[in-house]
Amino acid sequence: MRLTPRPGRSDRPHTARTALAIPLPRRLLPVARITAARITAATLTAATLTVAATVGVAQAAGPSPLWPRGVDISSWQHPYGAAIDWNAVHAAGVSFVYIKATENNQYTNKYYAGDRDAATKAGLAVGAFHYARPSASLGTAVEQAKHFVAAIGPAQAAGFLPPALDLEETGGLGPRPLAAWTRAFLEEVESETGRVPMVYSSQWFWTDRMANTREFTRYPLWFANHNDRATPNTIPGGWPGWAVWQYSATGTVAGIASQVDQDVLCCTPATLATLADGTRSEIQKWHAGAGLTALALGAPVGVENRAGGGGRWQQYANGLEFWSVATGVHALYGPISSKYLGLGGSNSFLGRPVSDVESATASGGQQARFQGGWVYWGPATGAHEVHGRILSTYLGLGGSGSPLGLPTSDEYSVPGGRQSTFERGRLRWDAATGQVSQLPPGP
């Protein structure tokens, strides 16, 4: 069975389908990983964050009245051009709204900017979502993400919720290419905005069309399930929970002339305030709580930039910070950061850091781990990278705590293979056999 399509998603005509018990996806929000923060009172008032009585909001039996209430809208909530009275919506107990901004790589909701500004002025936390049109070309994911980001305005703003991907159609793709398309879209949005985007989906779509992949659990989940119960059903895809639950597609809310999707946020006004604090990027949030590490890095130099391979990076007087949803925020400084940049940074084979600079097992040594290898430093050896099969063998022997000690070279070519030298020996990879052998010190 399929879920009957609702006008809140795509703005193109739909063909009728058979009604399904479980609604199609809408959006997702991982809450636990987002650092708590406050919102400017002028933008998101205490009244907005207080869970108001639901007078004026028609509700299905289900969600706790203590959970912040929201709606999500598109041009369908403006029948014949009717305006939305956002003051009335807020007075009815609605604390947040997600507004459709774009679809495909050309359509922009003509009501988006006006609704965003009016809802913000009325005291609601506001977010934007993109209705996805996947296709076989991964380039279309990037194109649609760029179109979305260009349309929504500043994503780093007070009272602005994380941007969201509304995933309800496959574009004829199977689970693997659809997951690749989704990944490309989300990574482009995070690289452009410096924020963790949300994913909207349903039980049926995620299990049937995405093969219940667990790849996206680092992104917040916006779960669509209209079940007339106190909680959603079992959450798909390995998510530990939902951040936003769309529990109805047929709500009526004072100030909105048509039926509207209704949502709740898990599960407190404080969480809503945290998610809507868009004033700082993920790097800025992490840096604010980094303590001695932040002091060691010194003052920021220039502005935050896109990182090669996805995510963002910021330079400081004494080092760097890199962030992506996949790896989190990590700080590099000293000779290790210089070596990393000299090799090409996140554009190099090392990719993004997956650790901060940390103490190595070797006395006085330091190390940092990356997606594609490690960089070691010692006062007598300097900073050098180790990667691939040589790194695997080195770690198997005990790394810098092994008899080999710290590396004294980067990996380099030798006849028939590749080699790295260490304080007390060498590791050589043979291209013909794929094996790594340990050799005594030498050239």
Secondary structure in CASP SS format (residue, H / E / C, confidence):
PFRMAT SS
TARGET T0000
AUTHOR 0000-0000-0000
METHOD secondary structure of the structure
MODEL  1
M C 1.00
R C 1.00
L C 1.00
T C 1.00
P C 1.00
R C 1.00
P C 1.00
G C 1.00
R C 1.00
S C 1.00
D C 1.00
R C 1.00
P C 1.00
H C 1.00
T C 1.00
A C 1.00
R C 1.00
T C 1.00
A C 1.00
L C 1.00
A C 1.00
I C 1.00
P C 1.00
L C 1.00
P C 1.00
R C 1.00
R C 1.00
L E 1.00
L E 1.00
P C 1.00
V C 1.00
A C 1.00
R C 1.00
I C 1.00
T C 1.00
A C 1.00
A C 1.00
R C 1.00
I C 1.00
T C 1.00
A C 1.00
A C 1.00
T C 1.00
L C 1.00
T C 1.00
A H 1.00
A H 1.00
T H 1.00
L H 1.00
T C 1.00
V C 1.00
A C 1.00
A C 1.00
T C 1.00
V C 1.00
G C 1.00
V E 1.00
A E 1.00
Q C 1.00
A C 1.00
A C 1.00
G C 1.00
P C 1.00
S C 1.00
P C 1.00
L C 1.00
W C 1.00
P C 1.00
R E 1.00
G E 1.00
V E 1.00
D E 1.00
I E 1.00
S C 1.00
S H 1.00
W H 1.00
Q H 1.00
H C 1.00
P H 1.00
Y H 1.00
G H 1.00
A C 1.00
A C 1.00
I C 1.00
D C 1.00
W H 1.00
N H 1.00
A H 1.00
V H 1.00
H H 1.00
A H 1.00
A C 1.00
G C 1.00
V E 1.00
S E 1.00
F E 1.00
V E 1.00
Y E 1.00
I E 1.00
K E 1.00
A E 1.00
T E 1.00
E E 1.00
N C 1.00
N C 1.00
Q C 1.00
Y E 1.00
T E 1.00
N C 1.00
K C 1.00
Y C 1.00
Y H 1.00
A H 1.00
G H 1.00
D H 1.00
R H 1.00
D H 1.00
A H 1.00
A H 1.00
T H 1.00
K H 1.00
A H 1.00
G C 1.00
L C 1.00
A E 1.00
V E 1.00
G E 1.00
A E 1.00
F E 1.00
H E 1.00
Y E 1.00
A C 1.00
R C 1.00
P C 1.00
S C 1.00
A C 1.00
S C 1.00
L H 1.00
G H 1.00
T H 1.00
A H 1.00
V H 1.00
E H 1.00
Q H 1.00
A H 1.00
K H 1.00
H H 1.00
F H 1.00
V H 1.00
A H 1.00
A H 1.00
I H 1.00
G C 1.00
P C 1.00
A C 1.00
Q C 1.00
A C 1.00
A E 1.00
G C 1.00
F E 1.00
L C 1.00
P C 1.00
P C 1.00
A E 1.00
L E 1.00
D E 1.00
L C 1.00
E C 1.00
E C 1.00
T C 1.00
G C 1.00
G C 1.00
L C 1.00
G C 1.00
P H 1.00
R H 1.00
P H 1.00
L H 1.00
A H 1.00
A H 1.00
W H 1.00
T H 1.00
R H 1.00
A H 1.00
F H 1.00
L H 1.00
E H 1.00
E H 1.00
V H 1.00
E H 1.00
S H 1.00
E H 1.00
T H 1.00
G C 1.00
R C 1.00
V C 1.00
P C 1.00
M E 1.00
V E 1.00
Y E 1.00
S E 1.00
S E 1.00
Q H 1.00
W H 1.00
F H 1.00
W H 1.00
T H 1.00
D H 1.00
R H 1.00
M C 1.00
A C 1.00
N C 1.00
T C 1.00
R C 1.00
E C 1.00
F C 1.00
T C 1.00
R C 1.00
Y C 1.00
P C 1.00
L E 1.00
W E 1.00
F E 1.00
A E 1.00
N C 1.00
H C 1.00
N C 1.00
D C 1.00
R C 1.00
A C 1.00
T C 1.00
P C 1.00
N C 1.00
T C 1.00
I C 1.00
P C 1.00
G C 1.00
G C 1.00
W C 1.00
P C 1.00
G C 1.00
W C 1.00
A C 1.00
V E 1.00
W E 1.00
Q E 1.00
Y E 1.00
S E 1.00
A E 1.00
T E 1.00
G E 1.00
T E 1.00
V E 1.00
A C 1.00
G C 1.00
I C 1.00
A C 1.00
S C 1.00
Q C 1.00
V E 1.00
D E 1.00
Q E 1.00
D E 1.00
V E 1.00
L E 1.00
C C 1.00
C C 1.00
T C 1.00
P H 1.00
A H 1.00
T H 1.00
L H 1.00
A H 1.00
T H 1.00
L H 1.00
A C 1.00
D E 1.00
G C 1.00
T C 1.00
R C 1.00
S C 1.00
E H 1.00
I H 1.00
Q H 1.00
K H 1.00
W H 1.00
H H 1.00
A H 1.00
G C 1.00
A C 1.00
G C 1.00
L H 1.00
T H 1.00
A H 1.00
L H 1.00
A H 1.00
L H 1.00
G C 1.00
A C 1.00
P E 1.00
V E 1.00
G E 1.00
V E 1.00
E E 1.00
N E 1.00
R E 1.00
A C 1.00
G C 1.00
G C 1.00
G C 1.00
G C 1.00
R E 1.00
W E 1.00
Q E 1.00
Q E 1.00
Y E 1.00
A C 1.00
N C 1.00
G E 1.00
L E 1.00
E E 1.00
F E 1.00
W E 1.00
S E 1.00
V C 1.00
A C 1.00
T C 1.00
G E 1.00
V E 1.00
H E 1.00
A E 1.00
L E 1.00
Y E 1.00
G H 1.00
P H 1.00
I H 1.00
S H 1.00
S H 1.00
K H 1.00
Y H 1.00
L H 1.00
G H 1.00
L H 1.00
G C 1.00
G H 1.00
S H 1.00
N H 1.00
S C 1.00
F C 1.00
L C 1.00
G C 1.00
R C 1.00
P E 1.00
V C 1.00
S C 1.00
D C 1.00
V C 1.00
E E 1.00
S E 1.00
A C 1.00
T C 1.00
A C 1.00
S C 1.00
G C 1.00
G C 1.00
Q E 1.00
Q E 1.00
A E 1.00
R E 1.00
F E 1.00
Q C 1.00
G C 1.00
G E 1.00
W E 1.00
V E 1.00
Y E 1.00
W E 1.00
G E 1.00
P C 1.00
A C 1.00
T C 1.00
G E 1.00
A E 1.00
H E 1.00
E E 1.00
V E 1.00
H C 1.00
G H 1.00
R H 1.00
I H 1.00
L H 1.00
S H 1.00
T H 1.00
Y H 1.00
L H 1.00
G H 1.00
L H 1.00
G C 1.00
G H 1.00
S H 1.00
G H 1.00
S C 1.00
P C 1.00
L C 1.00
G C 1.00
L C 1.00
P E 1.00
T C 1.00
S C 1.00
D C 1.00
E C 1.00
Y E 1.00
S E 1.00
V E 1.00
P C 1.00
G C 1.00
G E 1.00
R E 1.00
Q E 1.00
S E 1.00
T E 1.00
F E 1.00
E C 1.00
R C 1.00
G E 1.00
R E 1.00
L E 1.00
R E 1.00
W E 1.00
D E 1.00
A C 1.00
A C 1.00
T C 1.00
G C 1.00
Q C 1.00
V E 1.00
S E 1.00
Q E 1.00
L E 1.00
P C 1.00
P C 1.00
G C 1.00
P C 1.00
END
